[in-house]
């Protein structure tokens, strides 16, 4: 199946191509989970944060997957917390009020978390790839809060004419990204590790 899929993708992509991602057709988000062992965990919520404003591109050569390149830049002010549709999509039953959403975003952008006043963006980069298009191992880096994490997520890539779709997920701890899990009331409410990043990114050939 993988070989057949790779052959199909290569047949519709005959040369090295750079695709520009379209946020309007894509979904990129991170899930943040409450620490169920905390004393006040019954009062806390799991959260989902969507990248609504971002830009990115993906370079792919079907005959040389190792040469793949990608860059995605997300301004931290383009992040939106706990949108009802996305909460429902990831399986959260409880919806947050507008006031609760605003409070979550304020904490998220504060100095103890993403520190938006000092670090304006989150950046994902891919430097090379291996494997096959349906299980592409990416040599990647993620820069958050001024800290760079190197890792190797596995993604699925499909190409249909001038359109590419890149899907996958990966996890990271708060410490790997340079900050501590959010905590309040002397730890009675706190978030847990890991953070789970998920993306379904759609782009078109430039």
Secondary structure, DSSP 8 states (H G I E B T S, - for coil): -HHHHHHHHHHH--S-EEEEE-GGG-EEEEEE-B-TTSTTGGG---EEEEE-S-EEEEEE-TT-GGG-EEEEEEEGGGEEE--HHHHHHTT------HHHHHHHHHHHHSTTTT-TTT--EEEEEEEEEEEETTEEEEEEEEEETTEEEEE--EEEEEEETTEEEEEEEEEE-TGGGTS---EETTTTEEB-S-EEEEEEEEEEE-
